[in-house]
Amino acid sequence: MTARHWLASYGSIPAEIDADAHASVVALTDDAMIRFAGKTAFVCAGQQFSYAEIDALSGNFCAYLQSVGVKKGDRVAVMLPNIAAFPIALLGIIRAGAVQVNVNPLYTPRELEHQLRDSGSEQIVIYGDALPTLAAIIANTPVRQVLVAGRPSVGDALGDEMSVDGFDNAVTLRTALARGSTLQREPVAVSGGDLLFLQYTGGTTGLSKGAALSHRNLVANTEQFKAFMSDAMRPGEEVIVTAIPLYHIFALMVNFITYFSVGAENWLVANPRDAADFMANLKAARPSIFLGVNTLYASLIQHPQLAEVDWSRLRLSGGGGAAIVRTVSERWKAITGSFIREGYGLSETSPVLSFNPSFIDEFNGTTGLPLPSTDIRLLDDKDQEVAAGEAGEICVKGPQVMRGYWEQPEANASAFTADGYFRTGDIGMFDAKGFLKIVDRKKDMIIVSGFNVYPNEVEAVATACTGVTECACVGVPDEKTGEAVELFVVKAPQSALTEQDVIAHCRAGMVAYKVPKIVRIVEALPKSAVGKILRRELRQPDRPLTNNHHE
């Protein structure tokens, strides 16, 4: 490893963690279910589940899976939103030694077919609303059994019973749990090197690839995160509201696995777009921990009831997935008293690589310090380290970095440097104290007259303009400058904001070549299910974006 200059800023944080502190995620979660047996593990749709109940239900599910032939190493797809069925399914799958394939429940038939075929999943645990998607393509996949978790109704967090007609060998999750309760579960030896998740990623430029994450990868990342945030890891005391989807690696590692391991009470929000239900959950939970992406925070601070939530217990507001905008953090802090502590990571790195540790007491515009046992190099196009203070591609080594992409030898050859550092595709720079700032995605950089323009910077300046709710910029071809900056803006309700107002604001805060040449006011920005703004869709010239010029 290179000299890690950020260690001088660590204070009492250990430079290294034990990636084998637990033999596997199974051992980690089994321990939590014993230690916190009587405590509430999950609250969903008005129903509570204790750690002991989750232990029993997931054990029953494991026994059922084993009875239908699921063996160690088999892949089982899980296509669920944030309902209690998710943790029960996950813990049952991994206790059987199987590999969970996390699937977005909003996927199209094409996306779902690719993931099921690529992973070789023969079982799928699926949300009732997604059955039509599966029905359209199941004949083209290896799936031989369908387990259906119904639509949640009040008082029934696992989902109501529903018809599964039209599928061969389909049962409801309730039926599977009932059958499993009469069966004996066979213990399976699981070690750190065994595969835990296939986390699909990288579909922006073609077919998505499955990041192969091991038990050791996730154990390491939980230990690394705990080392940074020990103040927000009080055993049996934390309350977390989970609105970001559990099938996404950020919520999966931090909200679920890490906080489950310390006995937190986890409130699951199945549909954060249902603002009334979301606010009701926040008011009832009075969370001590809240994690989200910038777009989630940006929408919450617009809600008039956010100030009615009791935020007196809030110890950590964390952000990742995309850059946290300073003005969003400031507005969040004005309401909750807590700034948004930003981190950085990828599906391929389990995910967290850097985070702002607990001794940081204000928003700093960086993603914090690299985690313990993590080495980060910033490389140029020739794989040489850049000079101090310069930007380069973030390349990483550490126990949380995946073994590679599932059955993708060519992709793996290009994903790592000759000496084994994973290429993230992100451009970053360190400050003198070792705090990492993400400049942008390598492929999102805009070149105007030979000058590099990073969309994150333009968006951060534009978001501070009065009347701007959120925005995103992309490069467009320009005869004079090669590329020009085009900015898409969603304005606040009742705002009289004009394109000229935005340009004038940007001129006051940036050098001329960074100022958007074109501003379009639109009703909404395209986003992923996790809330990331999809710049690639904005680049498509035929995208139907609704202009909102009339006041």
N, C-alpha and C positions, 0 to 999 in steps of 0.2 A: 504493500500500500504506500501511497505517497504520504508526505508529511501533511497531516490533517490540521491546517492552521486554525480551524474552527474550534478545536479542543480547548484552546486558551479561553474561550468564552463559556465553557461548560459549567464552571462553578462546581457544585456538588454532584452534577450528573455523571454517572460512570461512563468511561470511554468505551467500554465493551459490555455486552450483555451475554448471557448464556442461552444460545439458540436451542439448547437441549434441556432447558429448565423443566420442561414437561416432555414426556416421551412422544406425545402426539396431541392433536387437538381433542381427540377422544379422551385422553387422560386429563387434559386441562378442564374440559367441560364436565366430565364425570366427577372430578374433585369438587367443582362448584355446586353440582346438584346434591352432593352429600353435605357440604359445609353450610349451604344456605337453604336446606330442604324446606324449612317452614316459611321462607320469605316469598313474596310475590316476584315471579320472574317476568311475566308478560301480562299486559292489560290490552284487550282488543275487543272492540264492539261491545263494550260494557261487561265483559267477562274477564275474570282474573284466573291466572294459572300460577300455582306455586312451583318452585324448583322441583319439589318432589313429584308433582303432577306431570311436569314436563319430562322428568326422568322416566316415569312409568309409561307415559304415552309414547315417547320416542323408543323406549324399549320394546313396546308392543309393535310399533311400526317396523323396527329392525327384525323382530321375530317373523312378522308377516313377509317381509322382503326375502328373508332366508327361505321361507317355506315355498316361495314361488321361484326359487333358483338363483337369487342374487348372491354373487360370490365376491370375494375380495378382488378389487381392481375393476369390477364392472362399472360402467358409467350409467348413472340415473339422472335424467333431466328433471329440473324443477322449474316450473313456469307459473310462479305465484307472485301476487302483490304482497304487501306487508300485512299478512293475517297470521294468526297463531299456527296455522298449518305449516308455515314456512320453517320455524325453528324445530317443530316436531319432526317434519320430514328430514331436515338436514341432520339432526342428531341421530335419527334412525338409520339414515343412509351411511353415515360415517362409522357408526357402531358396527355395521355389517362389513366394514372395510371397503365399501364402494366409494366411487368418485362422484361428487355432485357436479352436474353441468348446469350452470345458472343461466336461465333463459328469461328474457324480457317478455312479460305477458302481453305486451302490445305489439309483438312482432307480427310481420306479414307472413303469409304462407311461405313465400320464397325464403325469407330469413330463417324461419323455423326449420324448414326442410334441410337447408344447408347445415345448420347446427346439429340436428339429430343424426344426419348421415355422417358428418365429419367426426362426431364424437363416438358414433356407434352405440348410442343409447338405446337399450331395449325396453326400458321402463320410462314413463314420464308421469310426474305428479303435476297436475294442471288445474288451473282455475277454471271454473265452469264457464265463464264468459269467453274463454279462449278456445273452447271446444270446436267451434266452426272453423277456426284457423287450422287446427290439427286435422280435422276431418278432410280438409281439402288436399292434404299431402301425405297422410299417414301411410298410404299404400306404397309410397316411394321411400319409406324409411325403415330402419330395423326395428322400430317400436312394436313390441308384441303385447304389452300390457299398459293400460291407461288407468291412473288413479286420480279421481276427480275430487278436488276440494271445492265445495259449492260457493255460492255468493254469500258473503257474511250478512247476517241479519242480526238485529239487536238481541243480545242475550245468547248468541250462538256464534262465537268467534271462529269456530272451525268451518262455518258455512252450513247452510241448511241442506237437508237431503234433496237430491235432485235426480232426474232421469238421466241415465247414461245410455239410453237406447241408441242404436246405430253404430256402436263400437263393439268389436269382438273383444272379449276378455277385458272388460272395463268394470271397475268397482269404485264406489265412493271411498274417500279416505276414512269415513266413519266405519264402513264395513270392514276395511282393512285393519283398523285399530281394534275392532271388536274380535275379529278372527285372531289377530296377533296376541290378544290377551289370554287366549286359551293355549298358546304354544310356548315352547321352551326356546329362549334365545340362546344361540350358541356363541360363546365368546370368540372374538377374532383378534389375533395379535396384530396391532398396527404400530408402525414405527415412524420416526421422523422423515425418513426417505420415501415413504409411501405417498402416492398421489392423493390429494385431497379434493381439489377443484379443477375443472376446466373453465377458465374465465375468458369468454370470447371477447375479442377486441380487434380494433384495426380495420373495421369494415368501411372506413371512409374512402379507401382507395381500391376497393374490391371486396372479395369475400373475407369475412372475418376469420381470425385465427384463434385457436384455443391456447391461452397461456396456461401451461401445466404447473400448477402450484402444489407444493408438497405440504405435509403436516408441519415439517420443520420451518418452511417459509412463514407460515402463519403464526406458529408459536414464537418465532423470532420477532415478528413485527409487533405482536402483542407485548412482548417484553420490552422492545424498543420504545413503544408508545408509552407504556407505563413508566419507564425511566424518565421520560420528559414531562409527564403530566401526573406525577405522584400526588399533587395537591387535589386532583379531581378523581382520585381512585380510592375513595374511602370504602373499605369492604362493608357490603351490606347497607350502605347509606345512599348511594347515588340513585337519582331518578332521571331517566333519559327518555325523550320523546323522539321517535324514529319516523320521520316523514320521508327521508330519502330512501329509495328502494333497496331492500335487503339483497336483491340479486346483483346489485352493484357492489364492487369490491370495497369501496369506502365504508358504506354502512355495514357490510358483511363483517369486515375485520374489526372496525372500531365499535359501532353501535351494538352489534351482536356479540361476536366472540370475546372481544376485550372486556366489555362491560358485563357480559354474562359471567366471565371468570372472576369478577369481583363482587358478584351478588347484587347487581343493579336491578332496579324495577324499570322495565322497558315498556313504554306505551307505543303500540304500533298504530300508525296512521296509514290506512289502506289507500286512501285517495286524498292527497293534500290539496287537490283542486276543489274539494268540497270545503269551502272556507269555514262554514258554520261548524262542521264536525271537527275540523282542525283546531279552531279556536276553543271549542268545548274541551278537547283533549288537553290543550295547553293550560287552560284554566284549572281543570281537575288535577292534572299531574303536578303542577308547580315544579317544573324541571330544574334539576341542578346541572344538567348537561344538555346542550343542544348543538347538533351538527347539521350543516346544510351546504348547499352550493350558493353562489352569489345570486343567481336568479330567484332562488327560494327566499333568501333574506330580502331581496328587493321587492318581492311581492308582499311579504309579511309586513314590512314597514309601511306599506300603503293601507293596511287594514286598520280601520278605526278602533277595533277591539283589542289590538295588540297591547295597548297600554293598560287594559283591564286585567291582564294576566299578572299574577303575583310572581315577580321575578326575583324575589328576595333571596331565593336559594341558589340562583344561577352562578355556577363557578367556572363554567367553560362554555364559550360559544366558539365552535370550530368551523373552519371552512376549507373546502378543497374542491377538486374536480375542474375548476377554472379559477382565474384570478378573482380575488375579492377586491372590489372597488372601494377606495377610501371613503367616499361619500356614503356608501351603503353601510360600512362599518360605523361611521360617525352617527348616522341616523338610528341604527340599531342600538348603539350605546346610549343615545339620548333617551331611548324608551326603556331599555332593559338594565342599563348600568354596566353592561359588559361589551367590550369591543370584540370583534371577530378575529380569532387567532388563526392565522392561515397556515396551511401545510401544503405539501406537494407530493404526488406519487402517481403511479400508473398501475393498471391491472397486472402488468408483468412483474411488479415489485411488491405485491401483496397488501396494500399498495404504498404505504407511507415511506418516503425517503427523507423528508425534512419537515420540521414543525417548529413553531415558535414556542419555546419551553415556558414553564409556568412562571419563571422570574421576569418574563417580559410583561410590562404593564400597560402598553399602549400599542395601537396599530402602527406598523412600521413599513408596510408596503413590500415586505419580503415574505418568503415562505419559511423563514426561520433557519435553524442550523441543521446540518445533516444529523441523522439519528446515530446513536452508538453503534459501533461495529459496521458502519457504512462508510465507504470511500467514494467520493465523487471527484471526477476529473472533468475539466472543461476543455474540449478538444476542437481543433480547427479541422478543415476539410482534409488535411493530411495526417490526421490522428496525432498531431502534436499538441501538447498542452499550451493554452494561450497564456499571455503574460498577465500578471496580477492586474485586476480591475477591468480586464477585457471580457467580451462575451464569447462563449463557445458552446458546442453541443454538450449537454449534460450526459456523461457516461458513468455508470455506477457498478460497484461491486458490493455485495453484502449478503448475509444469510437470508434476507427476504426476497432476493432476486430469483425469478423462476429458473427452472432447469432448461426451459426452451418452449417453443410452440409445439403443440400436439401434432406429431407426424408431419413436421414441416422442415426437413433438413436444409433446404435451400434458404428459407426465411431465417433459420437459426444461424446459418453461416454469415449472413449479412447483418444480423441483429447484434452480434458481439464483436468487439475488437479482437485483435490477435492475442492480446493478453487477458481476455475474458471479461472485459467491461461491457455491460449492456448499453446499447445506444438508445437513448430515450426519444430522440427526434425533437427535443426541446432545446431552446437556446437560453442559457442562463449566465449570470455573472455573480461573483462573490464580492461583498464589501470587505473592508479591512478586518472586520471582526469575524468573518466567516459566514455571515448571513447570506442566504442564496435568494437571488431575485430571478424570477422567470421572465425573460424578455418576451419570448413568444415561441409558438411552434415554428420549427424550421421551415415548414412548407407554407406557413401563413404570412411570412415576411413579405413586405411589399418593397420593391426597389423603384424609387422615384429619382430620375436623373442620376443614377449611380449611388444614391444615398439609401441606406436601410431604414425602412419605416416599420415599426412594430405595432400591429393593431391594438394590443393591450394598452399601450401608452395613449394612443389617440382616443380609445374608448374611455379610459380613465379621466382624461381631460374633458371630453364631451359630456360624460355623465354628471360632472359638477355644474353643468349649465342649468340654470333654473328652468324647470318645465320638462327636462329630460328624465324619463323613467328608466329606460335602458337603451342601449345602442350596440351596434356591431359594425365593423368596417372590413372591407376587402379591397384588394387591388383590382383595377380594371385597366385594359389596354389603353394607352394614350400615345398619339402620334408624336408629340413633342417630348414627353418625359419617359417614354417606355411603359410605365405604369402610373396610374393616379389613384388617389385614395377616394373610395366611395363609402359614405357613412349612412347606415340605416338607423333611423331614430323612432322609438316609440315615445310619444309625449304623454305627460300626465293628464288625467281627466280635466276638462275645462281650461286647459292651458291654451294660450294664444300663440304659442311658440311657432316661429317660422324657420325655414331653412336658413335664411339670412342671419337670424339670431344665433344659430348654432355655429355658422361659419365665423361670425364676428367673435364669438366666445373663444373658439379654437385659435383664431389669429392672435388673441391676447395671451394665449398660454403656450404656443408652440412655434417653432421656426417654420417658415413658409412652406417648405417642401412636405411637412407632415400634415398641414391643414387639409381637410377634405376638399376635394375639388367639386364633388357632387354630394349633396345631402338629400336623402329621400325620407320623408316622414311616412311611416307605415303603421298599420294597426297592430301588428304582432311580428315577432321574430321567430324563425324556425328553431325548434329546440328538440334535443333528445329527451328520452323518458326521464333522464336524471336531471334535466334542466340546463344542460350545456347548450349554448347557442351554436347552431350549426352553420359556420361560415361557408362551408362548401356549398350549401344550398343557396346562399346569397350570391355565390359566384355564377350560378346557372342563369344565363340571360333570359330564359323563358319562364323563370319562376314567377307565378302570379302573386305579386305583392301589392296589397291595396294601399294606394296613396291616400293620405288623410289631410289634404290641403285645406279643405273648407273649415272655417272656424265655427 
